[in-house]
Amino acid sequence: MASQIESHRSGAEVVNGDAICRKRSIELLGELGLPKGLLPLEDIEEFGYNRDTGFMWLVQEEEDRAHLQEDQADRLLRR
């Protein structure tokens, strides 16, 4: 995954630090018309978005995987 990030880093908006990363990622979800609670947003070290390629990434301190049941995912998408 790191090599994919590096290939999109040029020309991307990149911010570091949990508070600003959380803010920018939530703003981007809103811009894209996605639910603000779509991603697990804890302990974010880096957020990047390359508007030209549409590639977005989040780097977290520790791996945190979200496992949603089908009905939970449906509720999130209906928001």
C-alpha positions in Angstrom: 0.0 0.0 0.0 2.9 2.4 0.7 4.0 2.3 -2.9 0.5 3.1 -4.1 0.4 6.1 -1.8 3.8 7.3 -3.0 2.6 7.1 -6.6 -0.3 9.5 -5.8 1.5 11.8 -3.4 2.7 14.3 -6.2 0.1 17.0 -6.5 -2.0 15.7 -3.6 -3.2 17.6 -0.5 -1.5 16.0 2.4 -2.0 16.9 6.1 -0.5 15.3 9.2 -1.8 15.1 12.8 -5.0 13.5 14.1 -7.2 16.6 14.5 -6.6 18.2 11.1 -6.7 14.7 9.3 -10.0 13.9 10.9 -11.4 17.3 9.9 -10.2 17.1 6.3 -11.4 13.5 5.8 -14.9 14.3 7.1 -15.0 17.4 4.9 -14.0 15.2 1.8 -16.6 12.6 2.6 -19.2 15.4 2.6 -18.0 16.8 -0.6 -18.3 13.4 -2.2 -21.8 12.9 -0.9 -20.7 10.0 1.4 -21.8 9.4 5.0 -19.5 11.2 7.4 -19.3 8.0 9.6 -18.1 5.8 6.7 -14.5 5.5 7.8 -13.0 4.5 11.2 -11.4 7.8 12.2 -9.1 7.3 15.1 -5.4 8.0 15.6 -4.9 9.3 12.1 -1.3 10.2 11.3 -1.7 11.3 7.7 -4.5 12.1 5.3 -4.0 12.7 1.6 -6.2 13.3 -1.4 -5.1 13.7 -5.0 -8.0 15.4 -6.8 -6.5 14.6 -10.2 -6.5 10.9 -9.7 -9.3 10.6 -7.1 -7.0 8.6 -4.8 -7.5 9.2 -1.0 -5.5 7.6 1.8 -5.5 7.6 5.6 -2.5 6.4 7.7 -3.5 5.4 11.2 -1.2 4.7 14.2 -2.6 1.2 14.7 -4.6 -1.0 12.4 -8.3 -0.5 13.1 -10.6 -2.5 10.9 -14.3 -1.9 10.6 -16.5 -4.9 10.0 -20.1 -4.0 9.2 -23.0 -6.3 9.0 -25.0 -5.8 5.8 -27.9 -4.0 7.6 -25.4 -1.6 9.3 -23.9 -0.7 5.9 -27.3 -0.2 4.5 -28.2 2.2 7.3 -25.0 4.2 6.8 -25.6 4.6 3.1 -29.2 5.8 3.6 -28.0 8.8 5.7 
